[in-house]
């Protein structure tokens, strides 16, 4: 047995030294002093935390969704009261598609998951009143574009 130990010591270099340390621990029967026991107990949680901090963000980064654009805002009347049920029309100029929604209880509307590489036009109408057409350019790099509209009788008169 003594001759085997000498041969092992001659061959051990680099990572094999760590393997020899593990073999020596096994030979000792796992007998540790108080500070060694503390070090062994602290090593496992540190390894787990390191894996969570380093590996999990790498795995999550691969599942990123492509960036989208959102156009949202509020439809108000001349007295700054929210208008419920105003028709908000969005036109996608590249895809030649139109989308329409109605403003909610608080006058809010939102078009989400839009392609940021497309240009859009937004117009609001309610009971014979309509707003001017507002454009959102693909060059606008904001992810959330806020367009608030105020409908007044003057808006109708200026169009005629």
FENJO-V740544 format. One record per residue. N is the residue number from 1. RES is the residue in three letters. D_CENTER is the distance of its C-alpha to the mean C-alpha in Angstrom with 2 decimals. Layout:
BEGIN
n=N res=RES d_center=D_CENTER
n=N res=RES d_center=D_CENTER
END
This chain:
BEGIN
n=1 res=UNK d_center=60.72
n=2 res=UNK d_center=61.28
n=3 res=UNK d_center=61.48
n=4 res=UNK d_center=58.11
n=5 res=UNK d_center=56.47
n=6 res=UNK d_center=57.99
n=7 res=UNK d_center=56.70
n=8 res=UNK d_center=53.16
n=9 res=UNK d_center=53.28
n=10 res=UNK d_center=54.47
n=11 res=UNK d_center=51.69
n=12 res=UNK d_center=48.75
n=13 res=UNK d_center=46.54
n=14 res=UNK d_center=42.86
n=15 res=UNK d_center=40.75
n=16 res=UNK d_center=43.92
n=17 res=UNK d_center=44.66
n=18 res=UNK d_center=41.64
n=19 res=UNK d_center=42.92
n=20 res=UNK d_center=46.34
n=21 res=UNK d_center=44.97
n=22 res=UNK d_center=43.49
n=23 res=UNK d_center=46.86
n=24 res=UNK d_center=48.68
n=25 res=UNK d_center=46.60
n=26 res=UNK d_center=47.48
n=27 res=UNK d_center=51.09
n=28 res=UNK d_center=51.15
n=29 res=UNK d_center=50.07
n=30 res=UNK d_center=46.92
n=31 res=UNK d_center=48.94
n=32 res=UNK d_center=46.91
n=33 res=UNK d_center=47.89
n=34 res=UNK d_center=45.95
n=35 res=UNK d_center=43.80
n=36 res=UNK d_center=43.07
n=37 res=UNK d_center=42.00
n=38 res=UNK d_center=39.61
n=39 res=UNK d_center=38.15
n=40 res=UNK d_center=37.70
n=41 res=UNK d_center=36.00
n=42 res=UNK d_center=33.61
n=43 res=UNK d_center=32.76
n=44 res=UNK d_center=31.03
n=45 res=UNK d_center=28.48
n=46 res=UNK d_center=27.78
n=47 res=UNK d_center=27.24
n=48 res=UNK d_center=24.84
n=49 res=UNK d_center=22.80
n=50 res=UNK d_center=22.85
n=51 res=UNK d_center=21.62
n=52 res=UNK d_center=18.69
n=53 res=UNK d_center=17.77
n=54 res=UNK d_center=18.40
n=55 res=UNK d_center=17.90
n=56 res=UNK d_center=14.98
n=57 res=UNK d_center=12.33
n=58 res=UNK d_center=14.17
n=59 res=UNK d_center=14.04
n=60 res=UNK d_center=10.35
n=61 res=UNK d_center=9.83
n=62 res=UNK d_center=12.08
n=63 res=UNK d_center=10.15
n=64 res=UNK d_center=7.33
n=65 res=UNK d_center=7.72
n=66 res=UNK d_center=9.55
n=67 res=UNK d_center=8.75
n=68 res=UNK d_center=10.54
n=69 res=UNK d_center=12.68
n=70 res=UNK d_center=13.78
n=71 res=UNK d_center=17.36
n=72 res=UNK d_center=18.51
n=73 res=UNK d_center=21.54
n=74 res=UNK d_center=24.73
n=75 res=UNK d_center=28.16
n=76 res=UNK d_center=31.09
n=77 res=UNK d_center=34.87
n=78 res=UNK d_center=37.30
n=79 res=UNK d_center=37.50
n=80 res=UNK d_center=33.71
n=81 res=UNK d_center=33.59
n=82 res=UNK d_center=30.72
n=83 res=UNK d_center=31.85
n=84 res=UNK d_center=31.03
n=85 res=UNK d_center=31.19
n=86 res=UNK d_center=31.01
n=87 res=UNK d_center=30.14
n=88 res=UNK d_center=27.18
n=89 res=UNK d_center=27.35
n=90 res=UNK d_center=24.75
n=91 res=UNK d_center=26.16
n=92 res=UNK d_center=24.28
n=93 res=UNK d_center=26.80
n=94 res=UNK d_center=25.96
n=95 res=UNK d_center=25.83
n=96 res=UNK d_center=28.60
n=97 res=UNK d_center=26.93
n=98 res=UNK d_center=27.13
n=99 res=UNK d_center=25.05
n=100 res=UNK d_center=26.41
n=101 res=UNK d_center=25.38
n=102 res=UNK d_center=27.35
n=103 res=UNK d_center=26.47
n=104 res=UNK d_center=26.01
n=105 res=UNK d_center=28.20
n=106 res=UNK d_center=26.93
n=107 res=UNK d_center=27.06
n=108 res=UNK d_center=23.30
n=109 res=UNK d_center=21.85
n=110 res=UNK d_center=18.52
n=111 res=UNK d_center=17.76
n=112 res=UNK d_center=14.21
n=113 res=UNK d_center=12.86
n=114 res=UNK d_center=15.36
n=115 res=UNK d_center=15.97
n=116 res=UNK d_center=15.51
n=117 res=UNK d_center=18.67
n=118 res=UNK d_center=20.86
n=119 res=UNK d_center=23.00
n=120 res=UNK d_center=23.39
n=121 res=UNK d_center=26.18
n=122 res=UNK d_center=26.08
n=123 res=UNK d_center=29.26
n=124 res=UNK d_center=30.17
n=125 res=UNK d_center=33.49
n=126 res=UNK d_center=35.27
n=127 res=UNK d_center=39.00
n=128 res=UNK d_center=40.33
n=129 res=UNK d_center=38.20
n=130 res=UNK d_center=35.61
n=131 res=UNK d_center=33.47
n=132 res=UNK d_center=33.34
n=133 res=UNK d_center=30.95
n=134 res=UNK d_center=27.93
n=135 res=UNK d_center=26.15
n=136 res=UNK d_center=22.57
n=137 res=UNK d_center=22.69
n=138 res=UNK d_center=20.49
n=139 res=UNK d_center=21.29
n=140 res=UNK d_center=19.40
n=141 res=UNK d_center=16.13
n=142 res=UNK d_center=14.57
n=143 res=UNK d_center=11.53
n=144 res=UNK d_center=13.35
n=145 res=UNK d_center=17.11
n=146 res=UNK d_center=19.45
n=147 res=UNK d_center=22.89
n=148 res=UNK d_center=25.40
n=149 res=UNK d_center=28.69
n=150 res=UNK d_center=32.11
n=151 res=UNK d_center=34.76
n=152 res=UNK d_center=38.35
n=153 res=UNK d_center=41.70
n=154 res=UNK d_center=41.97
n=155 res=UNK d_center=39.05
n=156 res=UNK d_center=41.29
n=157 res=UNK d_center=44.36
n=158 res=UNK d_center=42.74
n=159 res=UNK d_center=41.90
n=160 res=UNK d_center=45.54
END
